[in-house]
Amino acid sequence: MSFEGPFQVKNLYPVFLHADQPYLEKAAVENSMSYSLSHSSTYTVQESEDWVIHLDMEITEMNFRYKRIIQESVEFAIDIPVLMISGGFLDGFLEDYHDAVGFGDYGRSQRPNNEFLYEVRKDGEVLIEGKSGIRLGDIRVALKAPLIASDAFNVSIKGDIEIPVSSAKQGFSNGSLDAGASILMDIPVTEKIRTYGNFGVVFPGDVRGHEKINLKNYLYGGAAIEVDAGGGLYLITQLQGQSSVYPDTDLQAVDRDAYMIVFGGRYRKEGKSIELSLTEDLSTSGAPDFIVNVTFKRII
């Protein structure tokens, strides 16, 4: 029986995306190579006395992730993302969906469909003037070391750094080095059910856009349950949250903690797997309205 752990979905909220956004993962180490495609939609158009944060866009992230066990126990990992930021194509569908189910649309209907908007201002000064386009995202390198490794229980520690390689002024990077540390746990419940827990802290560098934004260190955590449904199918549900990254803006969509629920399935056969998940924003703060993720992984 091969449990592969939580969905490795990270928060694609535009102004937090480049601050070393974490994802949940299992404590056990592995040799693997994966390719993932995530698509998200965000609408935050809010202003306070000092801040203006206007976000109306869709972000697609194509990510290559490689993991290799070195020194017989320590896992080395590298993430190389490519970001496509644009006005998108889903506004009409989302408007019909919100009307059909009676949900609010956060004011999305007050703007033209699929029109790109990405700007952050403070005291009238432009901090970020986002541009649509395709660029390489910040590259993450990580090491994971087991503390306890057994069939019954796994505990590991992990450290990572995120290296800026793109434009902070246009919203594809923060232009600074970020770092994070976490503790990971795998806890079997039965032969067909396994649970996971992650808790960590991130030390993001400042955003070096047109003007500097001093980001806050933030905490994150999450838990997941993976169920072997038989025939190579695994069902997964997870909850993850994080404290705010930005300085206080007096804007609810940015200042409050972010919580996301993720659910979906994974099909595994002969060392290869494909997974599909949907992420929903529970707190209407600090996260996209939704994220759809598809990942193909091969154990090597």
C-alpha positions in Angstrom: 0.0 0.0 0.0 1.5 3.3 -1.1 0.4 6.5 0.6 1.9 9.6 -1.1 0.7 12.3 1.4 -1.2 15.5 1.1 -1.8 17.5 -2.1 1.2 19.8 -2.5 -1.0 22.9 -3.3 0.3 26.3 -2.3 -1.5 29.6 -1.9 -1.6 31.5 -5.2 -2.9 34.8 -3.7 -1.1 37.4 -5.9 0.5 39.6 -3.1 1.5 36.5 -1.0 2.5 34.2 -3.8 6.2 35.2 -3.8 6.6 35.1 0.0 7.8 31.4 0.1 4.2 30.0 0.2 4.3 26.6 1.9 2.4 23.4 0.9 1.6 20.4 3.0 3.6 17.2 2.5 4.4 13.9 4.2 7.3 13.4 6.6 8.6 10.3 4.8 11.3 11.0 2.2 11.2 9.9 -1.4 12.8 10.0 -4.8 10.3 11.5 -7.2 9.7 13.9 -10.1 6.4 15.7 -10.6 4.8 18.1 -13.0 1.8 20.2 -11.8 -0.6 22.7 -13.3 -2.6 25.0 -10.9 -5.1 27.6 -12.0 -6.6 30.2 -9.7 -8.9 33.2 -9.8 -8.6 36.2 -7.4 -10.8 39.3 -6.9 -9.8 41.8 -4.3 -10.6 45.5 -5.0 -10.3 47.3 -1.7 -9.0 50.6 -0.4 -8.2 52.0 3.1 -6.9 55.4 4.2 -3.3 54.4 3.4 -3.5 51.4 1.1 -5.0 50.5 -2.3 -4.9 46.9 -3.3 -6.6 46.0 -6.6 -6.4 42.4 -7.7 -8.6 41.1 -10.5 -6.8 38.3 -12.3 -6.2 34.6 -12.9 -2.9 33.0 -12.2 -1.7 29.7 -13.8 1.4 28.1 -12.3 3.2 25.3 -14.1 5.6 23.7 -11.6 8.4 21.1 -11.9 9.4 19.5 -8.6 12.3 17.1 -8.1 13.1 15.2 -5.0 16.1 13.0 -4.3 17.3 11.2 -1.2 20.9 11.9 -0.4 23.2 10.5 2.3 20.6 7.6 2.5 18.1 9.6 4.5 18.0 13.4 3.8 15.7 14.5 1.0 16.8 17.3 -1.3 14.0 19.1 -3.2 13.8 21.8 -5.9 10.7 23.6 -7.2 10.9 25.5 -10.5 7.6 27.3 -11.3 6.5 29.2 -14.4 3.8 31.8 -13.8 1.2 33.0 -16.3 -0.7 36.1 -14.9 -3.6 37.4 -17.0 -7.2 38.7 -16.9 -8.2 35.1 -17.5 -11.4 33.7 -19.0 -13.6 32.6 -16.1 -15.4 35.8 -15.0 -18.6 35.0 -17.1 -18.8 31.5 -15.7 -18.2 32.7 -12.1 -20.9 35.4 -12.5 -23.4 32.7 -13.6 -22.4 30.4 -10.8 -22.7 33.0 -8.1 -26.2 34.0 -9.5 -27.3 30.4 -9.6 -26.3 29.5 -6.1 -27.0 32.8 -4.5 -23.5 33.6 -3.3 -22.0 37.0 -3.3 -19.4 37.9 -5.9 -17.2 40.2 -3.8 -18.1 43.0 -6.3 -16.6 41.2 -9.3 -19.7 42.1 -11.4 -18.8 45.8 -11.1 -15.8 45.4 -13.4 -15.7 44.2 -17.0 -15.3 40.5 -17.5 -11.7 39.2 -17.8 -10.1 42.6 -17.6 -6.7 42.4 -15.8 -6.0 44.6 -12.8 -3.0 44.3 -10.4 -1.8 47.3 -8.4 -0.7 48.0 -4.9 -0.3 51.5 -3.6 0.6 53.0 -0.2 0.2 56.7 0.6 -0.4 57.3 -3.0 2.9 55.7 -4.1 3.0 52.8 -6.5 4.5 49.7 -4.9 3.6 47.1 -7.4 2.2 47.7 -10.9 1.5 44.1 -12.1 1.9 43.1 -15.7 0.2 40.2 -17.5 2.5 37.7 -19.1 4.5 34.6 -18.6 7.7 34.5 -16.5 9.8 32.2 -14.3 8.7 32.3 -10.7 11.0 32.2 -7.6 12.9 28.9 -7.3 12.7 27.0 -4.0 15.3 24.6 -2.6 14.6 22.5 0.4 16.1 19.8 2.7 14.1 17.4 4.8 15.6 15.2 7.5 13.8 12.4 9.4 13.8 12.5 13.2 11.6 9.4 13.6 11.1 6.9 10.7 9.0 3.8 11.2 6.0 2.0 9.8 4.0 3.3 12.7 5.0 7.0 12.8 7.2 9.5 10.9 8.5 12.8 12.1 10.8 15.1 10.0 12.1 18.6 10.0 12.4 20.7 6.9 14.2 23.9 5.9 14.0 25.8 2.6 15.0 28.9 0.9 13.3 30.7 -2.1 15.5 32.4 -4.5 14.2 35.5 -6.4 14.7 35.2 -10.2 11.9 37.5 -11.6 10.4 41.0 -11.5 9.2 42.4 -8.1 7.9 45.5 -9.7 5.6 43.5 -12.0 4.4 41.1 -9.3 6.2 37.9 -10.3 8.6 37.9 -7.4 9.4 39.8 -4.2 13.0 40.4 -5.2 14.4 39.1 -1.9 15.6 35.8 -0.5 13.0 34.0 1.7 13.4 31.1 4.2 11.2 28.7 6.0 11.3 25.9 8.6 8.7 23.3 9.5 8.0 20.0 11.3 6.1 17.3 9.5 4.3 14.2 10.9 2.7 11.1 9.3 0.3 9.2 11.6 -1.4 6.0 10.4 -4.9 5.4 11.7 -5.7 2.0 10.0 -4.2 0.1 7.2 -6.3 2.2 4.8 -6.2 5.6 6.5 -3.3 7.8 7.1 -3.2 11.4 8.6 -0.6 14.1 8.2 0.3 17.3 10.1 2.5 20.2 9.2 3.5 23.3 11.2 6.0 25.9 10.3 7.2 29.5 10.1 8.3 31.5 7.1 10.7 34.5 7.1 10.0 36.3 3.9 12.2 39.0 2.5 10.9 42.4 1.7 9.1 43.2 -1.5 11.4 45.3 -3.6 9.0 46.7 -6.1 8.8 50.4 -7.1 9.0 51.0 -3.3 9.8 48.5 -0.5 7.2 46.6 1.4 8.3 45.1 4.7 6.6 41.7 4.9 5.9 40.0 8.2 7.2 36.6 9.4 4.2 34.3 9.4 3.1 30.9 10.8 1.3 28.2 8.9 -0.1 24.8 9.6 -2.4 22.1 8.2 -3.7 18.6 8.5 -4.7 16.0 5.9 -6.4 12.6 5.8 -5.7 10.2 3.0 -8.0 7.1 2.5 -7.2 4.1 0.3 -10.4 3.6 -1.6 -9.1 0.5 -3.4 -8.1 -0.1 -7.0 -5.3 2.4 -6.8 -7.6 5.3 -5.9 -6.8 7.5 -2.9 -9.2 10.2 -1.6 -7.7 13.2 0.3 -9.1 16.1 2.3 -7.0 18.7 3.9 -7.2 22.0 5.7 -4.4 24.5 5.8 -4.0 28.1 7.2 -1.6 30.9 7.6 -1.3 34.2 9.3 -1.1 37.4 7.3 2.0 38.3 5.4 1.5 42.0 4.7 1.9 44.9 7.2 -1.5 46.1 8.6 -3.5 47.7 5.8 -7.0 48.0 7.4 -8.2 45.8 4.5 -10.0 42.6 5.6 -9.1 40.7 2.5 -5.4 41.0 3.4 -5.1 41.5 7.1 -7.0 38.4 8.3 -5.6 34.9 8.6 -6.1 32.7 5.4 -7.8 29.3 5.6 -8.1 26.9 2.6 -9.8 23.5 2.3 -8.6 21.1 -0.4 -10.3 18.0 -1.6 -9.8 15.5 -4.4 -8.4 12.2 -5.4 -5.2 10.5 -6.6 -4.9 7.5 -8.9 -1.7 5.5 -8.5 -0.4 2.6 -10.6 3.1 1.1 -11.0 5.0 4.0 -9.4 3.1 6.7 -11.3 0.2 8.8 -10.1 -2.1 11.5 -11.3 -4.1 13.7 -9.0 -6.9 16.3 -9.2 -7.9 18.7 -6.5 -10.0 21.7 -5.8 -9.1 24.4 -3.2 -11.6 26.7 -1.8 -11.1 29.9 0.2 -12.8 29.5 3.6 -12.0 32.9 5.1 -12.4 35.2 2.1 -9.1 36.6 3.0 -5.5 36.1 1.8 -6.3 33.3 -0.7 -7.7 33.0 -4.2 -11.4 32.4 -4.7 -10.4 28.9 -5.8 -7.5 26.8 -7.1 -7.7 23.8 -9.4 -4.6 21.6 -9.5 -3.6 18.6 -11.7 -0.3 16.8 -10.9 1.5 13.9 -12.5 4.2 12.3 -10.4 6.6 9.5 -11.0 8.6 7.7 -8.3 12.2 7.3 -9.5 
